[in-house]
């Protein structure tokens, strides 16, 4: 019985100290515990490297080219921690670099209520009600959300920690039709 009790306590202790990042049912608070950005490595990563980094609190989400990746990491990572890994640099992507579509974030007026359509990419699974305050969600699939909102909300959306990218779509955008 003692062996079972000790085993159970060890599982609880190590489970609570886990540094892995959960990417489901995210919200502003849970996303605020990590950063999204560029991950520069000393060499190309293997699947083993990615698993090892994930267990340490760094999740590789996209390969960009050569030794550059996009991903998320816990806030407690610092330059001195990187010396023990294959990572050479972590760079947070600032809000103004999250916006695409020919608009510069600093040019948006905070009181501009003109309507726009956005395509938003999130870092993981975020419940749609997280975006109720910003506008009307038209559709969602995987980690992409199409939303109608006002231009002034783009500033706050780009500052939302769960958002990777915000693309301004043309007003009359329709999805491509499948060809038979």
C-alpha positions, 0 to 999 in steps of 0.5 A: 500500500505504501508503494502505491501511495508513494507512486501516486504522490510522485505522479502528482508532484511531477505532473504539477511541475510539468513544463509542457504547453497545452494548446487547447481551450486557450484564453487571454490568461492562459496564452499570457503564460507563453510567448509566440515568435521566431525560434532560431536554431544552431542546426535543423531540428530532428523530431527528437529535438522537437520532442525534447524542446516540447517537454521543456516548454518550447513548441515548434509550430512551423518550419520557415527555412533553414534554422528558423522556426515559428512557435511558442515558449513559456515566459520563463525561458531566457538566454542563459537557458538556451545554452543547454539547447539547440536553440540560439535565439528566441524573438517575440513577434510584436503586434505590428508584425502580426498584421497583414493586408497592406495596413500598418497598425500605427495608421489605424485610428482607435475610433475608426468604426468602419467595417472590415473582414479579418482572417485570424490565425491562433496559436492553438484551439481558442473557444469562439466566445473569446472573440465575442467582444471584437465582432461577429465570427463568420466561420472557424476551422482548425486555428483560423477564424474569419470575423467581421469587426470594426477597424479599431478592433484590429489594434486590440486583436493584434495585441491578443496573446492567443493570436499569431496573425491577422489578415485584412481581407477584401470586403467582398471576399468569397472563398475559391470554388472547388472544381469538379 
